[in-house]
Each structure stands twice: as structure tokens, then as C-alpha cells.
Amino acid sequence: FGDKDDQRLGFIDPTTAQQYGADARWQFDTTFVYNGAHGVEVNTLELVGTYGRAALGENPTISMQYTDDGRVWSMPRFKSMGSQGQRKKRVQWRPKTFFRNFRGLRFAGYNASPISFAALEVNPEALAS
């Protein structure tokens, strides 16, 4: 459970997601999307969440990556999660990427403000087989 000489005490503060005063990294991966081995073009992705709750003066970002095998990931594509008060912020990617079999997604960020996500909306276009 860490360094035995570390005597720091932590407490839960619902106004921040920091850990011991430092921004905490978070990440989550989706399950693989599968289209019966038919090709798919992904036109847009939107991650619906509670944006605009950053500390005053901060503009946190979120990254999106994709994988076709679960081992090798694309370069991250970053988007703003909105500064304080931008509660109607929408976070969208327009990757225009193609996958033949299946694909997984990863979202990550560093954030001192509490955040949660409600949905991932994807606008795919099935390709002719």
C-alpha cells in the first residue's frame, strides 16, 4: 500500500478530484465495437458529460484514442472540457476513421474538478460489403 514512511493523511472533498493536492489522472476504455466484420467509417463521436466545472482559470482537456487490437493505440486527440461555468460544453471528435473488424476507444485526462459521463454518442456509417 505504498511507502511505509509516507505519513500523509487524505480526506474526501466533494469539490475537487485532486489527490494530495495534485491533479488526478483518470482513464476509461470502451468495449470493442463490432459490426459483423463489415467495414465502418466513424464520422463523429460525442462524449456527453458534466463539463464546465473546472477551477477558476483552468481549462482541462480530455483525450480520445482508438485501437483495433487492444495493444496498439492511436495518438491521442485532445479536446477542451470547458472552463469554469461552461456547463453547456459539448466534446466532439470528427475522426473520419475506418475500421474493418472491431475497434475500442480510450478516454483520459487530468482533472482537479469532479466529472462524470452519461453517454458516448457515435455516428457510424456502415460500408458496403
N, CA, C and O atoms as CSV, one atom per row, in Angstrom:
chain,resi,resn,atom,element,x,y,z
A,1,PHE,N,N,0.811,-1.196,0.000
A,1,PHE,CA,C,0.000,0.000,0.000
A,1,PHE,C,C,0.848,1.251,0.000
A,1,PHE,O,O,0.514,2.212,0.693
A,2,GLY,N,N,1.899,1.272,-0.730
A,2,GLY,CA,C,2.721,2.476,-0.831
A,2,GLY,C,C,3.887,2.464,0.127
A,2,GLY,O,O,4.206,1.445,0.741
A,3,ASP,N,N,4.512,3.609,0.240
A,3,ASP,CA,C,5.695,3.784,1.074
A,3,ASP,C,C,5.290,3.830,2.544
A,3,ASP,O,O,4.432,4.629,2.918
A,4,LYS,N,N,5.890,2.992,3.381
A,4,LYS,CA,C,5.534,2.957,4.796
A,4,LYS,C,C,5.949,4.219,5.528
A,4,LYS,O,O,5.431,4.499,6.610
A,5,ASP,N,N,6.886,5.001,4.956
A,5,ASP,CA,C,7.327,6.244,5.583
A,5,ASP,C,C,6.464,7.433,5.180
A,5,ASP,O,O,6.660,8.536,5.689
A,6,ASP,N,N,5.521,7.228,4.283
A,6,ASP,CA,C,4.636,8.304,3.839
A,6,ASP,C,C,3.552,8.492,4.896
A,6,ASP,O,O,2.691,7.628,5.062
A,7,GLN,N,N,3.588,9.595,5.596
A,7,GLN,CA,C,2.676,9.841,6.709
A,7,GLN,C,C,1.523,10.784,6.339
A,7,GLN,O,O,0.831,11.282,7.227
A,8,ARG,N,N,1.308,11.034,5.042
A,8,ARG,CA,C,0.242,11.947,4.643
A,8,ARG,C,C,-1.129,11.375,4.998
A,8,ARG,O,O,-1.355,10.166,4.930
A,9,LEU,N,N,-2.014,12.250,5.367
A,9,LEU,CA,C,-3.395,11.878,5.622
A,9,LEU,C,C,-4.250,12.455,4.508
A,9,LEU,O,O,-4.061,13.600,4.098
A,10,GLY,N,N,-5.176,11.668,4.027
A,10,GLY,CA,C,-6.083,12.140,2.991
A,10,GLY,C,C,-7.491,12.255,3.523
A,10,GLY,O,O,-7.849,11.614,4.511
A,11,PHE,N,N,-8.284,13.070,2.869
A,11,PHE,CA,C,-9.686,13.189,3.236
A,11,PHE,C,C,-10.483,13.424,1.965
A,11,PHE,O,O,-9.943,13.901,0.967
A,12,ILE,N,N,-11.749,13.094,2.002
A,12,ILE,CA,C,-12.625,13.236,0.837
A,12,ILE,C,C,-13.207,14.643,0.826
A,12,ILE,O,O,-13.796,15.099,1.806
A,13,ASP,N,N,-13.030,15.315,-0.300
A,13,ASP,CA,C,-13.563,16.657,-0.502
A,13,ASP,C,C,-14.391,16.622,-1.784
A,13,ASP,O,O,-13.820,16.474,-2.864
A,14,PRO,N,N,-15.705,16.752,-1.707
A,14,PRO,CA,C,-16.553,16.627,-2.898
A,14,PRO,C,C,-16.378,17.755,-3.913
A,14,PRO,O,O,-16.951,17.691,-5.001
A,15,THR,N,N,-15.598,18.788,-3.580
A,15,THR,CA,C,-15.412,19.909,-4.504
A,15,THR,C,C,-14.192,19.744,-5.397
A,15,THR,O,O,-13.955,20.578,-6.271
A,16,THR,N,N,-13.416,18.692,-5.198
A,16,THR,CA,C,-12.215,18.501,-6.007
A,16,THR,C,C,-11.975,17.024,-6.267
A,16,THR,O,O,-12.409,16.162,-5.503
A,17,ALA,N,N,-11.272,16.745,-7.368
A,17,ALA,CA,C,-10.867,15.377,-7.681
A,17,ALA,C,C,-9.359,15.220,-7.487
A,17,ALA,O,O,-8.784,14.207,-7.887
A,18,GLN,N,N,-8.719,16.217,-6.875
A,18,GLN,CA,C,-7.275,16.143,-6.638
A,18,GLN,C,C,-6.962,15.086,-5.589
A,18,GLN,O,O,-7.791,14.760,-4.739
A,19,GLN,N,N,-5.743,14.558,-5.671
A,19,GLN,CA,C,-5.251,13.608,-4.680
A,19,GLN,C,C,-3.989,14.194,-4.074
A,19,GLN,O,O,-2.991,14.370,-4.772
A,20,TYR,N,N,-4.021,14.495,-2.796
A,20,TYR,CA,C,-2.913,15.122,-2.076
A,20,TYR,C,C,-2.464,16.418,-2.763
A,20,TYR,O,O,-1.270,16.705,-2.841
A,21,GLY,N,N,-3.435,17.196,-3.258
A,21,GLY,CA,C,-3.140,18.490,-3.860
A,21,GLY,C,C,-2.698,18.450,-5.308
A,21,GLY,O,O,-2.416,19.501,-5.883
A,22,ALA,N,N,-2.628,17.286,-5.917
A,22,ALA,CA,C,-2.199,17.166,-7.313
A,22,ALA,C,C,-3.375,16.664,-8.160
A,22,ALA,O,O,-4.194,15.866,-7.704
A,23,ASP,N,N,-3.437,17.151,-9.399
A,23,ASP,CA,C,-4.487,16.682,-10.300
A,23,ASP,C,C,-4.372,15.181,-10.492
A,23,ASP,O,O,-3.277,14.645,-10.659
A,24,ALA,N,N,-5.499,14.521,-10.465
A,24,ALA,CA,C,-5.543,13.068,-10.602
A,24,ALA,C,C,-5.785,12.697,-12.062
A,24,ALA,O,O,-6.608,13.314,-12.739
A,25,ARG,N,N,-5.066,11.689,-12.540
A,25,ARG,CA,C,-5.280,11.193,-13.898
A,25,ARG,C,C,-6.403,10.169,-13.846
A,25,ARG,O,O,-6.472,9.345,-12.934
A,26,TRP,N,N,-7.269,10.236,-14.829
A,26,TRP,CA,C,-8.331,9.253,-14.956
A,26,TRP,C,C,-8.333,8.730,-16.385
A,26,TRP,O,O,-7.847,9.387,-17.306
A,27,GLN,N,N,-8.883,7.548,-16.549
A,27,GLN,CA,C,-8.933,6.914,-17.872
A,27,GLN,C,C,-10.013,5.851,-17.862
A,27,GLN,O,O,-10.239,5.188,-16.850
A,28,PHE,N,N,-10.678,5.694,-18.994
A,28,PHE,CA,C,-11.564,4.545,-19.154
A,28,PHE,C,C,-11.569,4.122,-20.609
A,28,PHE,O,O,-11.424,4.941,-21.516
A,29,ASP,N,N,-11.739,2.824,-20.811
A,29,ASP,CA,C,-11.780,2.231,-22.144
A,29,ASP,C,C,-13.177,1.681,-22.396
A,29,ASP,O,O,-13.857,1.239,-21.470
A,30,THR,N,N,-13.598,1.712,-23.653
A,30,THR,CA,C,-14.866,1.106,-24.019
A,30,THR,C,C,-14.629,-0.363,-24.379
A,30,THR,O,O,-13.492,-0.788,-24.582
A,31,THR,N,N,-15.689,-1.107,-24.452
A,31,THR,CA,C,-15.593,-2.448,-25.013
A,31,THR,C,C,-15.413,-2.299,-26.526
A,31,THR,O,O,-15.634,-1.219,-27.076
A,32,PHE,N,N,-15.020,-3.358,-27.182
A,32,PHE,CA,C,-14.859,-3.299,-28.627
A,32,PHE,C,C,-16.208,-3.171,-29.329
A,32,PHE,O,O,-17.184,-3.821,-28.955
A,33,VAL,N,N,-16.242,-2.324,-30.347
A,33,VAL,CA,C,-17.400,-2.193,-31.224
A,33,VAL,C,C,-17.179,-3.181,-32.358
A,33,VAL,O,O,-16.094,-3.229,-32.937
A,34,TYR,N,N,-18.197,-3.968,-32.677
A,34,TYR,CA,C,-18.070,-4.988,-33.713
A,34,TYR,C,C,-19.243,-4.874,-34.668
A,34,TYR,O,O,-20.390,-4.773,-34.234
A,35,ASN,N,N,-18.969,-4.888,-35.951
A,35,ASN,CA,C,-20.020,-4.754,-36.963
A,35,ASN,C,C,-20.045,-5.975,-37.872
A,35,ASN,O,O,-20.162,-5.834,-39.090
A,36,GLY,N,N,-19.939,-7.140,-37.314
A,36,GLY,CA,C,-20.037,-8.367,-38.097
A,36,GLY,C,C,-19.011,-8.470,-39.215
A,36,GLY,O,O,-19.297,-9.023,-40.277
A,37,ALA,N,N,-17.817,-7.937,-38.975
A,37,ALA,CA,C,-16.711,-7.959,-39.948
A,37,ALA,C,C,-17.002,-7.133,-41.200
A,37,ALA,O,O,-16.355,-7.318,-42.231
A,38,HIS,N,N,-17.968,-6.229,-41.112
A,38,HIS,CA,C,-18.230,-5.295,-42.202
A,38,HIS,C,C,-17.552,-3.972,-41.845
A,38,HIS,O,O,-17.525,-3.586,-40.677
A,39,GLY,N,N,-17.023,-3.296,-42.815
A,39,GLY,CA,C,-16.328,-2.045,-42.564
A,39,GLY,C,C,-17.247,-0.947,-42.049
A,39,GLY,O,O,-18.432,-0.898,-42.375
A,40,VAL,N,N,-16.668,-0.066,-41.233
A,40,VAL,CA,C,-17.405,1.062,-40.668
A,40,VAL,C,C,-16.528,2.302,-40.737
A,40,VAL,O,O,-15.333,2.246,-40.446
A,41,GLU,N,N,-17.126,3.419,-41.121
A,41,GLU,CA,C,-16.451,4.714,-41.035
A,41,GLU,C,C,-17.083,5.459,-39.857
A,41,GLU,O,O,-18.304,5.587,-39.770
A,42,VAL,N,N,-16.233,5.944,-38.958
A,42,VAL,CA,C,-16.715,6.693,-37.802
A,42,VAL,C,C,-16.594,8.177,-38.136
A,42,VAL,O,O,-15.494,8.711,-38.280
A,43,ASN,N,N,-17.749,8.830,-38.257
A,43,ASN,CA,C,-17.766,10.242,-38.633
A,43,ASN,C,C,-17.632,11.165,-37.433
A,43,ASN,O,O,-16.816,12.086,-37.455
A,44,THR,N,N,-18.415,10.936,-36.389
A,44,THR,CA,C,-18.337,11.771,-35.191
A,44,THR,C,C,-18.509,10.935,-33.932
A,44,THR,O,O,-19.190,9.909,-33.926
A,45,LEU,N,N,-17.872,11.404,-32.869
A,45,LEU,CA,C,-18.014,10.844,-31.528
A,45,LEU,C,C,-18.315,12.016,-30.600
A,45,LEU,O,O,-17.688,13.070,-30.708
A,46,GLU,N,N,-19.257,11.842,-29.701
A,46,GLU,CA,C,-19.505,12.866,-28.685
A,46,GLU,C,C,-19.602,12.192,-27.336
A,46,GLU,O,O,-20.395,11.270,-27.145
A,47,LEU,N,N,-18.788,12.658,-26.399
A,47,LEU,CA,C,-18.815,12.152,-25.034
A,47,LEU,C,C,-19.624,13.152,-24.201
A,47,LEU,O,O,-19.181,14.274,-23.957
A,48,VAL,N,N,-20.800,12.730,-23.777
A,48,VAL,CA,C,-21.709,13.588,-23.031
A,48,VAL,C,C,-21.339,13.507,-21.557
A,48,VAL,O,O,-21.276,12.418,-20.986
A,49,GLY,N,N,-21.092,14.669,-20.939
A,49,GLY,CA,C,-20.674,14.665,-19.542
A,49,GLY,C,C,-20.953,15.966,-18.831
A,49,GLY,O,O,-21.568,16.881,-19.380
A,50,THR,N,N,-20.487,16.031,-17.592
A,50,THR,CA,C,-20.683,17.208,-16.738
A,50,THR,C,C,-19.484,18.135,-16.878
A,50,THR,O,O,-18.618,18.175,-16.004
A,51,TYR,N,N,-19.437,18.868,-17.959
A,51,TYR,CA,C,-18.318,19.761,-18.240
A,51,TYR,C,C,-18.535,21.127,-17.592
A,51,TYR,O,O,-19.615,21.418,-17.078
A,52,GLY,N,N,-17.488,21.962,-17.625
A,52,GLY,CA,C,-17.579,23.330,-17.133
A,52,GLY,C,C,-17.474,23.478,-15.635
A,52,GLY,O,O,-17.933,24.477,-15.081
A,53,ARG,N,N,-16.876,22.500,-14.960
A,53,ARG,CA,C,-16.741,22.561,-13.511
A,53,ARG,C,C,-15.287,22.692,-13.079
A,53,ARG,O,O,-14.931,22.329,-11.958
A,54,ALA,N,N,-14.459,23.206,-13.962
A,54,ALA,CA,C,-13.033,23.363,-13.663
A,54,ALA,C,C,-12.832,24.480,-12.647
A,54,ALA,O,O,-13.693,25.342,-12.473
A,55,ALA,N,N,-11.691,24.450,-11.983
A,55,ALA,CA,C,-11.334,25.540,-11.071
A,55,ALA,C,C,-11.137,26.821,-11.878
A,55,ALA,O,O,-10.798,26.775,-13.061
A,56,LEU,N,N,-11.348,27.936,-11.243
A,56,LEU,CA,C,-11.214,29.230,-11.897
A,56,LEU,C,C,-9.830,29.365,-12.533
A,56,LEU,O,O,-8.813,29.151,-11.873
A,57,GLY,N,N,-9.801,29.717,-13.804
A,57,GLY,CA,C,-8.540,29.899,-14.515
A,57,GLY,C,C,-8.006,28.647,-15.191
A,57,GLY,O,O,-7.026,28.729,-15.932
A,58,GLU,N,N,-8.614,27.495,-14.962
A,58,GLU,CA,C,-8.157,26.256,-15.578
A,58,GLU,C,C,-9.007,25.915,-16.799
A,58,GLU,O,O,-10.181,26.278,-16.873
A,59,ASN,N,N,-8.401,25.217,-17.752
A,59,ASN,CA,C,-9.112,24.740,-18.933
A,59,ASN,C,C,-8.664,23.295,-19.185
A,59,ASN,O,O,-7.808,23.052,-20.035
A,60,PRO,N,N,-9.241,22.334,-18.448
A,60,PRO,CA,C,-8.804,20.941,-18.555
A,60,PRO,C,C,-9.136,20.342,-19.925
A,60,PRO,O,O,-10.061,20.783,-20.607
A,61,THR,N,N,-8.366,19.340,-20.302
A,61,THR,CA,C,-8.571,18.672,-21.587
A,61,THR,C,C,-8.860,17.189,-21.383
A,61,THR,O,O,-8.582,16.612,-20.332
A,62,ILE,N,N,-9.424,16.602,-22.420
A,62,ILE,CA,C,-9.698,15.175,-22.464
A,62,ILE,C,C,-9.118,14.655,-23.769
A,62,ILE,O,O,-9.151,15.343,-24.789
A,63,SER,N,N,-8.588,13.444,-23.735
A,63,SER,CA,C,-8.055,12.855,-24.964
A,63,SER,C,C,-8.854,11.624,-25.349
A,63,SER,O,O,-9.444,10.949,-24.505
A,64,MET,N,N,-8.859,11.345,-26.658
A,64,MET,CA,C,-9.503,10.159,-27.199
A,64,MET,C,C,-8.458,9.426,-28.034
A,64,MET,O,O,-7.732,10.038,-28.818
A,65,GLN,N,N,-8.394,8.118,-27.857
A,65,GLN,CA,C,-7.547,7.256,-28.673
A,65,GLN,C,C,-8.377,6.065,-29.115
A,65,GLN,O,O,-9.407,5.759,-28.515
A,66,TYR,N,N,-7.921,5.388,-30.176
A,66,TYR,CA,C,-8.616,4.181,-30.613
A,66,TYR,C,C,-7.601,3.068,-30.856
A,66,TYR,O,O,-6.416,3.312,-31.080
A,67,THR,N,N,-8.110,1.837,-30.803
A,67,THR,CA,C,-7.280,0.664,-31.034
A,67,THR,C,C,-8.080,-0.352,-31.838
A,67,THR,O,O,-9.299,-0.450,-31.701
A,68,ASP,N,N,-7.384,-1.101,-32.671
A,68,ASP,CA,C,-8.019,-2.188,-33.418
A,68,ASP,C,C,-7.624,-3.558,-32.877
A,68,ASP,O,O,-8.109,-4.584,-33.353
A,69,ASP,N,N,-6.732,-3.569,-31.872
A,69,ASP,CA,C,-6.290,-4.850,-31.325
A,69,ASP,C,C,-6.169,-4.869,-29.801
A,69,ASP,O,O,-5.871,-5.918,-29.229
A,70,GLY,N,N,-6.390,-3.748,-29.134
A,70,GLY,CA,C,-6.287,-3.691,-27.680
A,70,GLY,C,C,-4.870,-3.526,-27.163
A,70,GLY,O,O,-4.668,-3.442,-25.952
A,71,ARG,N,N,-3.886,-3.477,-28.044
A,71,ARG,CA,C,-2.491,-3.352,-27.636
A,71,ARG,C,C,-1.851,-2.072,-28.153
A,71,ARG,O,O,-1.137,-1.394,-27.415
A,72,VAL,N,N,-2.099,-1.742,-29.397
A,72,VAL,CA,C,-1.524,-0.543,-30.012
A,72,VAL,C,C,-2.615,0.513,-30.109
A,72,VAL,O,O,-3.696,0.258,-30.641
A,73,TRP,N,N,-2.321,1.700,-29.589
A,73,TRP,CA,C,-3.304,2.788,-29.550
A,73,TRP,C,C,-2.869,3.920,-30.465
A,73,TRP,O,O,-1.675,4.138,-30.672
A,74,SER,N,N,-3.832,4.634,-31.007
A,74,SER,CA,C,-3.554,5.795,-31.854
A,74,SER,C,C,-2.974,6.929,-31.006
A,74,SER,O,O,-2.975,6.868,-29.776
A,75,MET,N,N,-2.483,7.954,-31.684
A,75,MET,CA,C,-2.045,9.164,-30.982
A,75,MET,C,C,-3.274,9.799,-30.337
A,75,MET,O,O,-4.358,9.771,-30.919
A,76,PRO,N,N,-3.120,10.368,-29.147
A,76,PRO,CA,C,-4.280,10.995,-28.510
A,76,PRO,C,C,-4.713,12.263,-29.241
A,76,PRO,O,O,-3.888,13.034,-29.731
A,77,ARG,N,N,-6.019,12.452,-29.299
A,77,ARG,CA,C,-6.613,13.676,-29.861
A,77,ARG,C,C,-7.289,14.400,-28.704
A,77,ARG,O,O,-8.200,13.864,-28.073
A,78,PHE,N,N,-6.835,15.623,-28.430
A,78,PHE,CA,C,-7.274,16.370,-27.257
A,78,PHE,C,C,-8.390,17.353,-27.580
A,78,PHE,O,O,-8.433,17.942,-28.660
A,79,LYS,N,N,-9.293,17.515,-26.616
A,79,LYS,CA,C,-10.374,18.491,-26.681
A,79,LYS,C,C,-10.497,19.168,-25.316
A,79,LYS,O,O,-10.169,18.575,-24.288
A,80,SER,N,N,-10.969,20.404,-25.316
A,80,SER,CA,C,-11.216,21.132,-24.071
A,80,SER,C,C,-12.466,20.590,-23.390
A,80,SER,O,O,-13.449,20.256,-24.052
A,81,MET,N,N,-12.420,20.506,-22.056
A,81,MET,CA,C,-13.611,20.131,-21.283
A,81,MET,C,C,-14.313,21.365,-20.736
A,81,MET,O,O,-15.219,21.250,-19.910
A,82,GLY,N,N,-13.905,22.532,-21.184
A,82,GLY,CA,C,-14.571,23.768,-20.784
A,82,GLY,C,C,-14.021,24.362,-19.515
A,82,GLY,O,O,-13.682,23.652,-18.569
A,83,SER,N,N,-13.938,25.681,-19.507
A,83,SER,CA,C,-13.508,26.378,-18.297
A,83,SER,C,C,-14.703,26.519,-17.356
A,83,SER,O,O,-15.822,26.132,-17.693
A,84,GLN,N,N,-14.452,27.072,-16.187
A,84,GLN,CA,C,-15.495,27.185,-15.167
A,84,GLN,C,C,-16.719,27.914,-15.713
A,84,GLN,O,O,-16.608,29.004,-16.275
A,85,GLY,N,N,-17.880,27.302,-15.541
A,85,GLY,CA,C,-19.124,27.909,-15.976
A,85,GLY,C,C,-19.600,27.481,-17.354
A,85,GLY,O,O,-20.751,27.740,-17.705
A,86,GLN,N,N,-18.755,26.835,-18.143
A,86,GLN,CA,C,-19.168,26.391,-19.482
A,86,GLN,C,C,-19.903,25.051,-19.370
A,86,GLN,O,O,-19.432,24.031,-19.873
A,87,ARG,N,N,-21.042,25.067,-18.716
A,87,ARG,CA,C,-21.785,23.844,-18.422
A,87,ARG,C,C,-22.490,23.256,-19.637
A,87,ARG,O,O,-22.897,22.095,-19.608
A,88,LYS,N,N,-22.639,24.031,-20.696
A,88,LYS,CA,C,-23.272,23.519,-21.915
A,88,LYS,C,C,-22.232,23.055,-22.930
A,88,LYS,O,O,-22.555,22.823,-24.095
A,89,LYS,N,N,-20.999,22.923,-22.492
A,89,LYS,CA,C,-19.898,22.492,-23.351
A,89,LYS,C,C,-20.202,21.121,-23.944
A,89,LYS,O,O,-20.684,20.222,-23.254
A,90,ARG,N,N,-19.912,20.977,-25.230
A,90,ARG,CA,C,-20.037,19.679,-25.905
A,90,ARG,C,C,-18.642,19.269,-26.361
A,90,ARG,O,O,-17.893,20.075,-26.914
A,91,VAL,N,N,-18.306,18.010,-26.123
A,91,VAL,CA,C,-16.986,17.499,-26.513
A,91,VAL,C,C,-17.194,16.489,-27.630
A,91,VAL,O,O,-17.738,15.405,-27.419
A,92,GLN,N,N,-16.747,16.871,-28.829
A,92,GLN,CA,C,-16.923,16.039,-30.014
A,92,GLN,C,C,-15.593,15.859,-30.744
A,92,GLN,O,O,-14.742,16.748,-30.768
A,93,TRP,N,N,-15.452,14.691,-31.329
A,93,TRP,CA,C,-14.348,14.408,-32.236
A,93,TRP,C,C,-14.946,14.053,-33.582
A,93,TRP,O,O,-16.007,13.432,-33.647
A,94,ARG,N,N,-14.290,14.434,-34.638
A,94,ARG,CA,C,-14.694,14.070,-36.002
A,94,ARG,C,C,-13.512,13.343,-36.649
A,94,ARG,O,O,-12.813,13.896,-37.497
A,95,PRO,N,N,-13.306,12.093,-36.229
A,95,PRO,CA,C,-12.085,11.395,-36.638
A,95,PRO,C,C,-12.051,10.948,-38.095
A,95,PRO,O,O,-10.969,10.805,-38.664
A,96,LYS,N,N,-13.219,10.721,-38.715
A,96,LYS,CA,C,-13.268,10.216,-40.096
A,96,LYS,C,C,-12.318,9.028,-40.258
A,96,LYS,O,O,-11.531,8.976,-41.202
A,97,THR,N,N,-12.401,8.080,-39.330
A,97,THR,CA,C,-11.553,6.891,-39.398
A,97,THR,C,C,-12.383,5.689,-39.830
A,97,THR,O,O,-13.606,5.675,-39.689
A,98,PHE,N,N,-11.707,4.704,-40.346
A,98,PHE,CA,C,-12.321,3.492,-40.875
A,98,PHE,C,C,-11.783,2.300,-40.112
A,98,PHE,O,O,-10.590,2.233,-39.817
A,99,PHE,N,N,-12.663,1.351,-39.790
A,99,PHE,CA,C,-12.175,0.073,-39.269
A,99,PHE,C,C,-12.950,-1.055,-39.924
A,99,PHE,O,O,-14.143,-0.937,-40.203
A,100,ARG,N,N,-12.250,-2.144,-40.161
A,100,ARG,CA,C,-12.831,-3.269,-40.880
A,100,ARG,C,C,-13.530,-4.262,-39.957
A,100,ARG,O,O,-14.597,-4.769,-40.301
A,101,ASN,N,N,-12.955,-4.547,-38.801
A,101,ASN,CA,C,-13.483,-5.610,-37.954
A,101,ASN,C,C,-14.052,-5.064,-36.644
A,101,ASN,O,O,-15.269,-5.049,-36.464
A,102,PHE,N,N,-13.192,-4.617,-35.731
A,102,PHE,CA,C,-13.665,-4.064,-34.471
A,102,PHE,C,C,-12.723,-2.970,-33.996
A,102,PHE,O,O,-11.589,-2.847,-34.459
A,103,ARG,N,N,-13.233,-2.174,-33.050
A,103,ARG,CA,C,-12.451,-1.029,-32.552
A,103,ARG,C,C,-12.843,-0.739,-31.111
A,103,ARG,O,O,-14.007,-0.854,-30.729
A,104,GLY,N,N,-11.832,-0.357,-30.313
A,104,GLY,CA,C,-12.039,0.089,-28.939
A,104,GLY,C,C,-11.611,1.537,-28.804
A,104,GLY,O,O,-10.787,2.021,-29.580
A,105,LEU,N,N,-12.167,2.230,-27.822
A,105,LEU,CA,C,-11.858,3.638,-27.589
A,105,LEU,C,C,-11.341,3.830,-26.171
A,105,LEU,O,O,-11.718,3.097,-25.256
A,106,ARG,N,N,-10.471,4.822,-25.997
A,106,ARG,CA,C,-9.929,5.178,-24.680
A,106,ARG,C,C,-10.068,6.683,-24.493
A,106,ARG,O,O,-9.724,7.465,-25.378
A,107,PHE,N,N,-10.570,7.069,-23.347
A,107,PHE,CA,C,-10.686,8.477,-22.989
A,107,PHE,C,C,-9.891,8.706,-21.712
A,107,PHE,O,O,-9.938,7.881,-20.800
A,108,ALA,N,N,-9.159,9.818,-21.634
A,108,ALA,CA,C,-8.311,10.077,-20.470
A,108,ALA,C,C,-8.134,11.573,-20.268
A,108,ALA,O,O,-8.321,12.372,-21.186
A,109,GLY,N,N,-7.769,11.931,-19.042
A,109,GLY,CA,C,-7.490,13.322,-18.734
A,109,GLY,C,C,-6.921,13.473,-17.340
A,109,GLY,O,O,-6.836,12.516,-16.570
A,110,TYR,N,N,-6.536,14.697,-17.036
A,110,TYR,CA,C,-6.111,15.095,-15.696
A,110,TYR,C,C,-7.076,16.179,-15.283
A,110,TYR,O,O,-7.269,17.149,-16.015
A,111,ASN,N,N,-7.676,16.032,-14.139
A,111,ASN,CA,C,-8.693,16.988,-13.791
A,111,ASN,C,C,-8.802,17.131,-12.282
A,111,ASN,O,O,-8.883,16.144,-11.550
A,112,ALA,N,N,-8.801,18.372,-11.834
A,112,ALA,CA,C,-8.981,18.632,-10.413
A,112,ALA,C,C,-10.453,18.807,-10.066
A,112,ALA,O,O,-10.809,18.870,-8.889
A,113,SER,N,N,-11.309,18.886,-11.076
A,113,SER,CA,C,-12.730,19.080,-10.805
A,113,SER,C,C,-13.494,17.769,-10.993
A,113,SER,O,O,-13.129,16.953,-11.840
A,114,PRO,N,N,-14.543,17.567,-10.213
A,114,PRO,CA,C,-15.342,16.345,-10.365
A,114,PRO,C,C,-15.984,16.299,-11.753
A,114,PRO,O,O,-16.463,17.316,-12.255
A,115,ILE,N,N,-15.992,15.132,-12.359
A,115,ILE,CA,C,-16.589,14.959,-13.685
A,115,ILE,C,C,-17.199,13.576,-13.773
A,115,ILE,O,O,-16.693,12.615,-13.193
A,116,SER,N,N,-18.286,13.494,-14.502
A,116,SER,CA,C,-18.888,12.187,-14.780
A,116,SER,C,C,-19.416,12.213,-16.209
A,116,SER,O,O,-19.632,13.279,-16.785
A,117,PHE,N,N,-19.619,11.036,-16.766
A,117,PHE,CA,C,-20.051,10.910,-18.151
A,117,PHE,C,C,-21.350,10.132,-18.211
A,117,PHE,O,O,-21.551,9.171,-17.469
A,118,ALA,N,N,-22.238,10.565,-19.113
A,118,ALA,CA,C,-23.559,9.960,-19.226
A,118,ALA,C,C,-23.693,9.069,-20.447
A,118,ALA,O,O,-24.393,8.057,-20.401
A,119,ALA,N,N,-23.026,9.434,-21.547
A,119,ALA,CA,C,-23.210,8.673,-22.785
A,119,ALA,C,C,-22.073,8.940,-23.752
A,119,ALA,O,O,-21.410,9.976,-23.701
A,120,LEU,N,N,-21.870,7.984,-24.627
A,120,LEU,CA,C,-20.969,8.139,-25.760
A,120,LEU,C,C,-21.825,7.971,-27.000
A,120,LEU,O,O,-22.339,6.885,-27.269
A,121,GLU,N,N,-21.977,9.051,-27.756
A,121,GLU,CA,C,-22.784,9.013,-28.959
A,121,GLU,C,C,-21.853,8.924,-30.168
A,121,GLU,O,O,-20.934,9.728,-30.326
A,122,VAL,N,N,-22.111,7.930,-31.014
A,122,VAL,CA,C,-21.264,7.673,-32.184
A,122,VAL,C,C,-22.117,7.749,-33.427
A,122,VAL,O,O,-23.238,7.242,-33.457
A,123,ASN,N,N,-21.577,8.393,-34.467
A,123,ASN,CA,C,-22.269,8.489,-35.754
A,123,ASN,C,C,-21.474,7.662,-36.771
A,123,ASN,O,O,-20.620,8.197,-37.478
A,124,PRO,N,N,-21.761,6.349,-36.842
A,124,PRO,CA,C,-21.026,5.492,-37.767
A,124,PRO,C,C,-21.741,5.407,-39.114
A,124,PRO,O,O,-22.938,5.672,-39.222
A,125,GLU,N,N,-20.991,5.040,-40.111
A,125,GLU,CA,C,-21.566,4.794,-41.439
A,125,GLU,C,C,-21.060,3.436,-41.905
A,125,GLU,O,O,-19.871,3.263,-42.169
A,126,ALA,N,N,-21.973,2.477,-42.004
A,126,ALA,CA,C,-21.600,1.133,-42.445
A,126,ALA,C,C,-21.210,1.192,-43.920
A,126,ALA,O,O,-21.881,1.834,-44.729
A,127,LEU,N,N,-20.135,0.525,-44.248
A,127,LEU,CA,C,-19.670,0.480,-45.617
A,127,LEU,C,C,-20.222,-0.741,-46.312
A,127,LEU,O,O,-20.479,-1.762,-45.675
A,128,ALA,N,N,-20.404,-0.645,-47.602
A,128,ALA,CA,C,-20.950,-1.778,-48.372
A,128,ALA,C,C,-20.009,-2.966,-48.265
A,128,ALA,O,O,-18.789,-2.807,-48.310
A,129,SER,N,N,-20.576,-4.146,-48.123
A,129,SER,CA,C,-19.740,-5.350,-48.004
A,129,SER,C,C,-19.586,-6.065,-49.321
A,129,SER,O,O,-18.915,-7.094,-49.389
